[in-house]
Amino acid sequence: MPDSRARDEQFRDLALPHLDAVTRYALALTRDEAETDDLVQETFLRAFRSWDQFAPGTECRAWLFTICRNAHLRTVQRDERMDVMPDADVEALAAAAIHAAARGDGIEDVFAQEQVIAAVRQAVDDLPEPFREVVQLVDLQEQSYDEAASVLGVPKGTVRSRLFRGRRLLQETLIGHARDAGIVGRPRGRGADGESTS
């Protein structure tokens, strides 16, 4: 059937180029390679079956991420909603305070150091799920706030709030890691045990 052939070609041209991105996102959700393979397969199977619902001209990758996330949530049968997150402005101030303290300690460039890269991946994986999801989508998968909100099914303000909080938790973890690993020194005026040396 010509219609069926055209549909298949459209799916191939618009959806399949995002296979790698969906695989990375699925791995971030499951943190297990075997489960990731199953989730990616289910995502593209659901997408193919529902291709008539895809609106040409919209962001296909975000649509696939939504299907992937929904399939994952059904798999783990998560039915409780996350707690309300702190106000985004409060989180922004907290993140700025951490950055200012790091700058005062002379470690503002710690996140660019090669030794910290492995710790970044671990720190992201260790984030509580609502924050990890947003960091994965916005910072790692480069989705906009609107796209992430659509994927997660939450308001854009919630995406902002969770992202600020997730980034702040990452800052705290990574600065602590850098100090523990001796990549940077302890805060000025403090010893190895954190006690004041003055």
C-alpha positions as CSV (number, residue, x, y, z in Angstrom):
1,M,0.0,0.0,0.0
2,P,1.4,3.4,-1.0
3,D,0.1,5.0,2.3
4,S,1.8,2.3,4.3
5,R,5.1,2.7,2.4
6,A,5.0,6.5,2.9
7,R,4.3,6.1,6.6
8,D,7.2,3.7,7.0
9,E,9.5,6.0,5.2
10,Q,8.4,9.0,7.3
11,F,9.0,7.0,10.5
12,R,12.5,6.0,9.2
13,D,13.4,9.5,8.3
14,L,12.0,11.3,11.4
15,A,12.2,8.8,14.2
16,L,15.1,6.5,13.6
17,P,17.8,9.3,13.5
18,H,17.0,9.8,17.3
19,L,17.9,6.1,18.2
20,D,21.2,7.1,19.9
21,A,19.6,9.9,21.9
22,V,16.7,7.7,23.0
23,T,19.2,5.0,24.0
24,R,21.2,7.4,26.1
25,Y,18.0,8.7,27.8
26,A,16.7,5.1,28.4
27,L,20.0,4.2,30.0
28,A,19.8,7.2,32.2
29,L,16.3,6.0,33.3
30,T,17.1,2.3,33.8
31,R,20.8,2.4,34.6
32,D,20.9,-1.1,33.3
33,E,22.1,-2.0,29.8
34,A,19.7,-5.0,29.4
35,E,16.7,-3.0,30.6
36,T,17.8,-0.2,28.3
37,D,17.7,-2.4,25.2
38,D,14.2,-3.6,26.2
39,L,13.0,0.0,26.9
40,V,14.4,1.3,23.6
41,Q,12.8,-1.5,21.7
42,E,9.4,-0.8,23.4
43,T,9.8,2.9,22.8
44,F,10.2,2.6,19.0
45,L,7.6,-0.1,18.8
46,R,5.0,2.1,20.6
47,A,6.1,5.1,18.5
48,F,5.7,3.1,15.2
49,R,2.2,1.9,16.3
50,S,1.2,5.4,17.3
51,W,2.9,7.2,14.4
52,D,-0.5,8.5,13.2
53,Q,-0.6,10.6,16.4
54,F,2.7,12.3,15.7
55,A,2.3,15.8,14.4
56,P,4.7,16.5,11.5
57,G,6.7,19.6,12.1
58,T,6.9,19.1,15.9
59,E,10.0,17.9,17.8
60,C,10.2,14.2,17.2
61,R,12.9,13.6,19.8
62,A,10.9,15.1,22.6
63,W,7.9,12.9,21.5
64,L,10.1,9.8,21.6
65,F,11.4,10.8,25.0
66,T,7.9,11.1,26.3
67,I,7.0,7.6,25.0
68,C,10.3,6.3,26.5
69,R,9.6,7.8,29.9
70,N,6.0,6.7,30.0
71,A,7.0,3.2,29.1
72,H,9.6,3.2,31.9
73,L,7.2,4.4,34.4
74,R,4.7,1.7,33.5
75,T,7.4,-0.9,33.8
76,V,8.4,0.1,37.3
77,Q,4.7,0.8,38.2
78,R,5.5,4.0,39.9
79,D,2.2,5.5,41.0
80,E,3.1,8.1,43.6
81,R,3.8,11.7,42.7
82,M,7.0,13.5,43.7
83,D,6.9,16.0,46.6
84,V,6.5,19.6,45.7
85,M,10.0,21.1,45.1
86,P,11.3,24.3,46.7
87,D,10.7,27.6,44.9
88,A,13.1,28.1,41.9
89,D,14.2,31.5,43.1
90,V,15.3,30.0,46.4
91,E,17.2,27.3,44.6
92,A,18.8,29.8,42.3
93,L,20.1,31.8,45.3
94,A,21.4,28.7,47.0
95,A,23.2,27.7,43.8
96,A,24.7,31.2,43.4
97,A,25.9,31.1,47.0
98,I,27.7,27.7,46.5
99,H,29.3,29.1,43.3
100,A,30.4,32.3,45.1
101,A,31.9,30.2,47.9
102,A,33.7,28.0,45.4
103,R,35.1,31.1,43.6
104,G,36.2,32.5,47.0
105,D,38.1,29.2,47.6
106,G,39.7,29.5,44.1
107,I,37.9,26.4,42.7
108,E,35.4,28.0,40.3
109,D,36.9,26.0,37.4
110,V,36.8,22.6,39.2
111,F,34.0,21.3,36.9
112,A,36.1,21.7,33.8
113,Q,39.0,19.5,35.2
114,E,39.4,16.2,33.5
115,Q,39.7,14.3,36.8
116,V,36.1,15.3,37.7
117,I,34.4,13.9,34.5
118,A,33.8,10.4,35.9
119,A,32.5,11.9,39.2
120,V,30.1,14.1,37.2
121,R,28.5,11.0,35.6
122,Q,28.3,9.3,39.0
123,A,26.9,12.4,40.7
124,V,24.1,12.7,38.0
125,D,23.3,9.0,38.5
126,D,23.1,9.5,42.2
127,L,20.6,12.4,42.1
128,P,17.1,11.7,43.4
129,E,14.9,10.7,40.4
130,P,12.9,13.9,39.9
131,F,16.1,16.0,39.8
132,R,18.0,13.4,37.7
133,E,15.3,13.3,35.1
134,V,15.4,17.1,34.6
135,V,19.2,17.3,34.5
136,Q,19.3,14.5,32.0
137,L,16.7,16.1,29.7
138,V,17.8,19.8,29.9
139,D,21.6,19.6,30.6
140,L,22.5,16.4,28.9
141,Q,19.9,15.9,26.2
142,E,19.6,19.6,25.5
143,Q,15.9,19.8,25.7
144,S,14.3,23.2,26.3
145,Y,12.2,23.8,29.5
146,D,9.0,23.5,27.4
147,E,10.1,20.3,25.9
148,A,11.2,18.8,29.2
149,A,7.9,19.9,30.8
150,S,6.1,18.1,28.0
151,V,8.1,14.9,28.4
152,L,7.7,14.9,32.2
153,G,4.1,16.0,32.2
154,V,4.8,18.8,34.7
155,P,4.6,22.6,34.5
156,K,7.6,24.5,33.2
157,G,8.1,26.1,36.6
158,T,8.5,22.7,38.1
159,V,11.1,21.9,35.5
160,R,13.0,25.1,36.4
161,S,12.7,24.4,40.2
162,R,13.9,20.8,39.8
163,L,16.8,21.8,37.5
164,F,18.0,24.5,39.9
165,R,17.9,22.0,42.8
166,G,19.5,19.2,40.8
167,R,22.3,21.6,39.7
168,R,22.8,22.7,43.3
169,L,23.1,19.1,44.5
170,L,25.6,18.4,41.8
171,Q,27.7,21.4,42.8
172,E,27.8,20.3,46.4
173,T,28.7,16.7,45.5
174,L,31.3,17.6,42.9
175,I,33.0,20.3,45.0
176,G,33.2,17.8,47.9
177,H,34.6,15.1,45.6
178,A,37.2,17.5,44.3
179,R,38.3,18.4,47.8
180,D,38.3,14.7,48.9
181,A,40.4,13.8,45.9
182,G,42.9,16.5,46.5
183,I,42.1,18.2,43.2
184,V,41.5,21.4,45.1
185,G,42.3,22.5,48.6
186,R,40.0,22.8,51.6
187,P,38.2,26.1,52.1
188,R,40.6,28.8,53.3
189,G,41.1,28.8,57.0
190,R,40.0,25.2,57.5
191,G,41.9,22.0,58.0
192,A,41.4,18.6,56.5
193,D,38.7,17.8,59.0
194,G,36.8,21.0,58.2
195,E,37.8,22.7,61.5
196,S,39.0,26.2,61.6
197,T,42.8,26.5,61.6
198,S,42.8,30.1,62.7
